[in-house]
């Protein structure tokens, strides 16, 4: 799929993986719409993206179905439709056992990482069908297939996302809508309270995941890579 003049929406597009994808899309000539929860982060991200191409955005908490509906409606108002949806918004609480994790933290994780994807897909699919097809990318994690102690909520959300993505892929493939879910390992971002650093440069970089998205878009229409696993090439030896 050529990106020039395509409308691409990225949730959680103000930083990290989402911003890296948005940046590549803008550079390729796409019209990019991003959302994020923080108004200041959104403003800064749009200023950076607008230096390279066409970008717009909206403050949105994907845990709210109404906010997601309104955000997609705003994208359609601004750009006239939608061709590509990237579900990237996510949160994680790490280092807590199930006993220590609060009900609110568990709820936030599931509602952001799973409900938010459902809401976005639910309202985006009719828009993609109106354009004759499109592409949905769900940013998952290797934690969606490998469980870890002190990550139960995050594991649950990503295991669910993987199953959701597989089912959705089969539902919409004959509508000429491709669905791929990307499962990265450790990524050098501020996600989950981590901080990018030189010591962690062995980890994947946001640009690596953006490159996967670009590579998938370059695949012929007949080919559908539904799942991509991505790991650091040389993690520290134990």
C-alpha positions in Angstrom: 0.0 0.0 0.0 1.4 3.4 -1.0 1.0 5.9 1.8 0.8 9.1 -0.1 -2.4 10.9 0.8 -3.6 7.9 2.8 -5.3 8.8 6.1 -3.6 7.0 9.0 -4.8 7.2 12.7 -2.5 6.2 15.5 -3.7 5.9 19.1 -1.1 6.7 21.7 0.7 8.5 18.9 2.4 11.3 21.0 5.5 9.3 22.1 7.4 6.1 21.9 6.3 3.5 19.3 3.2 5.4 18.3 5.1 8.6 17.5 7.8 6.7 15.6 5.1 5.1 13.4 3.4 8.5 12.9 6.7 10.0 11.9 7.3 7.4 9.2 3.8 7.8 7.9 4.1 11.6 7.6 7.5 11.3 5.9 5.9 8.9 3.4 3.2 11.5 2.5 0.3 10.2 4.6 -2.2 12.4 6.4 -1.7 11.5 10.0 -4.2 11.8 12.9 -2.9 11.0 16.4 -4.4 10.9 19.8 -3.1 10.8 23.4 -4.4 11.5 26.9 -2.2 14.5 27.6 -2.9 17.8 25.9 0.6 19.1 26.2 2.2 15.9 24.8 -0.3 16.0 21.9 0.6 19.6 21.1 4.3 18.9 21.1 4.0 15.8 19.0 1.8 17.6 16.4 4.3 20.5 16.2 7.1 18.0 15.4 5.1 16.0 12.9 3.8 19.2 11.2 7.3 20.1 10.3 7.5 17.1 8.1 4.0 16.8 6.7 0.3 16.9 7.4 -0.8 16.0 10.9 -3.8 16.5 13.2 -4.9 15.1 16.5 -7.3 14.9 19.4 -7.0 14.3 23.1 -8.6 10.9 23.8 -8.6 8.3 26.6 -9.2 5.1 24.7 -10.9 3.6 27.9 -13.9 5.8 27.0 -16.0 4.4 24.1 -17.6 7.9 23.6 -14.2 9.6 23.4 -13.0 7.0 20.9 -16.1 7.5 18.8 -15.8 11.2 18.8 -12.0 11.0 18.0 -12.7 8.9 15.0 -15.5 11.2 13.9 -13.1 14.1 14.2 -10.6 12.3 12.0 -13.3 11.7 9.4 -14.3 15.4 9.6 -10.8 16.6 9.1 -9.6 14.1 6.5 -12.7 12.7 5.0 -12.2 9.0 5.9 -9.7 6.5 7.1 -7.3 4.0 5.5 -5.0 2.7 8.2 -5.7 2.3 12.0 -2.8 1.7 14.4 -3.9 0.6 17.9 -0.9 1.5 19.9 -2.2 3.1 23.1 -1.3 1.0 26.1 -0.4 1.0 29.8 1.2 -1.5 32.1 1.8 -2.0 35.9 4.8 -4.1 36.5 6.5 -5.4 39.6 3.3 -6.1 41.5 1.8 -9.5 42.4 -1.9 -10.2 41.9 -2.2 -9.7 45.7 -0.6 -6.3 45.5 -2.2 -5.1 42.3 -5.3 -2.9 42.9 -8.6 -3.6 41.2 -8.4 -0.1 39.6 -4.9 -0.9 38.2 -6.2 -4.1 36.7 -9.3 -2.4 35.3 -7.2 0.4 33.7 -4.9 -2.1 32.1 -7.7 -4.2 30.5 -9.8 -1.2 29.5 -6.8 0.5 27.8 -5.1 -2.4 26.2 -8.1 -4.4 25.2 -11.4 -2.4 25.4 -9.7 0.6 23.7 -8.6 -1.6 20.8 -12.2 -2.9 20.4 -13.7 0.6 20.5 -11.3 1.9 17.9 -11.9 -1.1 15.6 -15.6 -1.1 16.1 -15.9 2.5 14.8 -13.1 2.4 12.3 -14.2 -0.7 10.4 -17.2 1.0 8.7 -14.8 3.9 7.7 -12.3 1.4 6.2 -15.1 -0.4 4.3 -16.2 3.0 2.9 -12.7 3.4 1.4 -12.8 -0.1 -0.2 -10.5 -1.7 2.4 -7.5 -0.8 4.5 -5.2 -2.0 7.3 -5.5 -2.4 11.0 -2.3 -2.8 13.1 -2.5 -3.8 16.7 0.6 -3.3 18.8 0.7 -6.2 21.2 3.7 -7.8 23.0 5.6 -11.0 23.5 3.9 -10.8 26.9 0.8 -11.8 25.0 2.1 -15.3 24.7 4.7 -15.6 27.5 3.4 -15.1 31.0 5.6 -13.6 33.7 5.1 -13.2 37.4 4.3 -9.6 38.6 2.8 -8.9 35.1 -0.6 -10.6 35.4 -2.7 -7.7 34.3 -0.5 -6.8 31.4 -0.3 -10.5 30.4 -4.0 -10.9 30.5 -4.6 -7.8 28.4 -2.1 -8.8 25.7 -3.2 -12.5 25.6 -6.7 -11.1 25.0 -5.5 -8.7 22.4 -3.8 -11.5 20.4 -6.9 -13.6 20.4 -9.0 -10.6 19.5 -6.7 -9.8 16.6 -6.8 -13.3 15.2 -10.6 -13.3 15.2 -10.9 -9.9 13.7 -8.4 -10.8 10.9 -10.7 -13.6 9.9 -13.8 -11.4 10.0 -12.7 -8.6 7.8 -10.2 -10.2 5.4 -12.8 -10.5 2.6 -13.7 -6.8 3.1 -10.1 -6.1 1.9 -9.1 -5.1 5.4 -5.8 -6.6 6.6 -5.2 -7.1 10.3 -1.7 -7.6 11.7 -0.6 -7.7 15.3 3.0 -7.0 16.2 4.5 -8.6 19.3 7.8 -6.8 20.3 10.0 -7.8 23.1 11.9 -5.2 25.2 11.6 -1.7 23.7 13.8 1.2 24.8 11.0 3.7 25.7 9.5 5.3 28.9 6.7 2.8 28.8 5.7 1.3 32.2 7.9 3.6 34.2 11.1 2.6 32.3 13.5 5.2 30.9 15.5 5.1 27.6 19.2 5.0 28.3 22.5 4.1 26.7 22.8 1.0 28.9 19.6 -0.3 27.3 20.5 0.3 23.7 20.5 -3.5 23.2 16.7 -3.2 23.4 14.5 -2.7 20.4 14.0 1.0 19.4 10.6 2.5 18.5 11.9 3.0 15.0 12.3 -0.8 14.7 8.6 -1.4 15.2 7.8 1.5 12.8 9.9 -0.3 10.2 7.9 -3.5 10.7 4.7 -1.5 10.0 6.2 0.0 6.8 7.4 -3.5 5.7 4.0 -5.0 6.2 2.4 -2.2 4.2 4.8 -3.0 1.3 3.6 -6.6 1.1 1.5 -7.6 -1.9 -2.3 -7.6 -1.4 -2.4 -11.4 -1.6 -0.1 -11.8 1.4 -1.3 -11.3 5.0 1.3 -11.6 7.7 -1.2 -11.8 10.6 1.4 -12.0 13.4 4.9 -10.6 13.7 7.3 -11.4 16.7 10.2 -9.0 17.2 13.0 -9.6 19.6 16.2 -7.8 20.5 19.0 -9.3 18.4 21.6 -9.5 21.2 20.2 -9.3 24.7 22.6 -9.5 27.6 23.7 -13.0 28.3 22.5 -14.5 31.6 
